[in-house]
């Protein structure tokens, strides 16, 4: 399996697969409250079997060319991840997303990892539009979209119920031609 270095700080991007279930569950448990403030990612993964089931669902998405899950390891420890939540090569669109445990924040890991995904999607798969969605209150996630050079397209008002509150979601995107221009500046 591949491991893509994300810099000289020991950070790597790797596939996150069903056989990582125990490590993935331990990681989720370290960051569960932090991650789930804005998104329900991993909320149903409460034991090894359910963690494996979540990872398998993304392995199935990858096999269907409809999404994928990638872990971010820092000095050999799983600390977060990035994903293609949706991936539609036929129509040239995808949505990227992320999660990160608190101990790994502030290092630019997610920005670096998403750049790898977007480069691959645009250069290798011909994706023309990459979307990023985040709760309006999730400033760290919105900052990633800004650092990636994405454009804010608007707000989906009260579109997502999370923890008993209807959340507003910001929609950001970058087009392939914009992405290529950003890489050369």
C-alpha positions as CSV (number, residue, x, y, z in Angstrom):
1,X,0.0,0.0,0.0
2,X,1.1,3.5,-0.6
3,X,2.1,6.1,1.9
4,X,2.4,9.7,0.7
5,X,4.6,11.9,2.8
6,X,2.9,15.2,3.7
7,X,6.1,17.1,4.7
8,X,9.2,16.6,6.8
9,X,7.3,16.3,10.1
10,X,6.6,12.6,9.9
11,X,3.1,13.0,8.5
12,X,1.8,10.6,5.9
13,X,-1.4,10.0,4.0
14,X,-2.4,6.3,3.6
15,X,-5.4,4.3,2.6
16,X,-7.7,3.7,5.6
17,X,-9.0,0.2,5.2
18,X,-11.1,-2.3,7.2
19,X,-8.1,-4.0,8.6
20,X,-7.3,-0.7,10.4
21,X,-10.5,-1.1,12.5
22,X,-8.8,-1.3,16.0
23,X,-6.5,1.6,15.3
24,X,-9.3,3.6,13.8
25,X,-11.6,3.0,16.8
26,X,-8.8,4.0,19.2
27,X,-8.3,7.2,17.2
28,X,-12.0,8.0,17.1
29,X,-12.2,7.5,20.9
30,X,-9.4,10.0,21.4
31,X,-11.1,12.6,19.3
32,X,-14.8,11.7,19.3
33,X,-16.1,14.7,21.3
34,X,-14.0,17.1,19.3
35,X,-14.8,15.7,15.8
36,X,-18.5,15.3,16.5
37,X,-19.1,18.9,17.6
38,X,-20.0,19.6,13.9
39,X,-20.3,16.3,12.1
40,X,-21.5,12.8,13.1
41,X,-18.5,11.1,11.5
42,X,-17.7,7.9,13.3
43,X,-20.6,8.2,15.8
44,X,-21.8,4.7,15.0
45,X,-18.3,3.2,15.3
46,X,-18.4,2.2,19.0
47,X,-16.6,-1.1,18.9
48,X,-14.2,-2.9,16.6
49,X,-17.0,-4.5,14.6
50,X,-18.8,-1.3,13.9
51,X,-15.5,0.5,13.1
52,X,-14.7,-2.2,10.6
53,X,-18.2,-1.8,9.1
54,X,-17.7,1.9,8.6
55,X,-14.3,1.3,7.0
56,X,-15.8,-1.4,4.8
57,X,-18.5,1.0,3.6
58,X,-15.8,3.3,2.3
59,X,-13.9,0.3,0.8
60,X,-17.1,-0.5,-1.0
61,X,-17.5,3.1,-2.2
62,X,-13.9,3.0,-3.4
63,X,-14.6,-0.2,-5.3
64,X,-17.6,1.4,-6.9
65,X,-15.5,4.5,-7.7
66,X,-17.9,6.6,-5.6
67,X,-15.7,7.8,-2.7
68,X,-12.8,6.8,-0.5
69,X,-11.2,7.2,2.9
70,X,-7.6,8.1,3.7
71,X,-5.9,8.3,7.1
72,X,-3.4,10.9,8.2
73,X,-0.7,9.4,10.3
74,X,1.7,11.6,12.3
75,X,4.9,9.8,13.4
76,X,3.2,6.4,12.9
77,X,0.0,7.3,14.8
78,X,-3.4,7.7,13.1
79,X,-4.6,11.3,14.0
80,X,-7.2,12.1,11.4
81,X,-8.3,11.6,7.8
82,X,-9.6,13.0,4.6
83,X,-12.1,11.6,2.3
84,X,-14.0,11.8,-0.9
85,X,-17.4,11.8,0.6
86,X,-18.8,11.7,-2.9
87,X,-16.9,11.0,-6.2
88,X,-18.5,11.1,-9.6
89,X,-15.9,10.8,-12.4
90,X,-18.6,10.6,-15.1
91,X,-19.9,14.1,-14.2
92,X,-16.6,15.4,-13.0
93,X,-17.6,16.3,-9.5
94,X,-16.6,15.3,-6.0
95,X,-16.9,16.4,-2.4
96,X,-13.9,16.3,0.0
97,X,-14.0,16.3,3.7
98,X,-11.9,15.7,6.8
99,X,-11.7,15.0,10.5
100,X,-8.9,15.4,13.0
101,X,-8.3,14.6,16.6
102,X,-7.5,17.6,18.9
103,X,-3.8,16.8,19.6
104,X,-3.0,17.1,15.8
105,X,-4.6,20.4,15.1
106,X,-2.7,23.5,14.1
107,X,-0.1,21.7,11.9
108,X,-1.7,22.1,8.5
109,X,-2.1,18.3,8.2
110,X,-5.6,18.5,6.7
111,X,-4.7,21.2,4.2
112,X,-1.7,19.2,3.0
113,X,-3.7,15.9,2.8
114,X,-6.6,17.5,0.9
115,X,-4.1,19.0,-1.6
116,X,-2.9,15.5,-2.4
117,X,-6.5,14.3,-2.9
118,X,-7.5,17.3,-5.1
119,X,-4.3,17.0,-7.2
120,X,-5.1,13.4,-7.9
121,X,-8.8,14.0,-8.6
122,X,-8.0,16.9,-11.0
123,X,-4.9,15.5,-12.7
124,X,-5.6,11.8,-12.8
125,X,-9.4,11.5,-12.9
126,X,-10.4,14.6,-14.7
127,X,-12.6,16.0,-11.9
128,X,-13.8,19.5,-12.9
129,X,-15.4,20.7,-9.6
130,X,-14.4,19.9,-6.0
131,X,-16.7,20.8,-3.2
132,X,-16.2,21.4,0.5
133,X,-19.1,21.6,2.9
134,X,-18.9,22.7,6.6
135,X,-21.1,23.9,9.3
136,X,-21.0,27.7,9.5
137,X,-19.7,27.4,13.1
138,X,-16.9,25.1,12.1
139,X,-14.2,27.8,11.6
140,X,-11.3,25.4,11.4
141,X,-12.9,23.5,8.5
142,X,-13.8,26.8,6.8
143,X,-10.2,27.9,7.2
144,X,-9.1,24.8,5.3
145,X,-11.3,25.7,2.4
146,X,-9.9,29.2,2.5
147,X,-6.3,27.9,2.5
148,X,-7.0,25.7,-0.4
149,X,-8.2,28.7,-2.4
150,X,-11.8,27.6,-2.7
151,X,-14.6,30.1,-3.3
152,X,-17.5,30.4,-0.9
153,X,-20.7,29.8,-2.9
154,X,-23.3,30.2,-0.3
155,X,-25.1,28.9,2.8
156,X,-27.6,26.1,3.0
157,X,-29.7,27.4,5.8
158,X,-30.7,24.9,8.5
159,X,-30.2,22.0,6.2
160,X,-28.6,19.5,8.5
161,X,-29.9,18.4,11.9
162,X,-27.0,17.6,14.3
163,X,-27.3,17.1,18.0
164,X,-30.8,18.4,18.1
165,X,-30.1,21.6,16.2
166,X,-30.6,22.4,12.6
167,X,-27.2,23.5,11.3
168,X,-26.4,26.0,8.5
169,X,-23.8,24.5,6.0
170,X,-21.4,26.6,3.9
171,X,-20.7,25.3,0.4
172,X,-17.2,26.1,-1.0
173,X,-15.7,24.8,-4.3
174,X,-12.7,25.0,-6.6
175,X,-12.8,24.3,-10.3
176,X,-10.1,22.4,-12.0
177,X,-8.8,25.4,-14.0
178,X,-8.7,27.5,-10.8
179,X,-6.8,24.6,-9.0
180,X,-4.2,24.4,-11.7
181,X,-3.7,28.2,-11.6
182,X,-3.4,28.2,-7.8
183,X,-0.6,25.6,-8.0
184,X,1.4,27.9,-10.3
185,X,1.2,31.0,-8.2
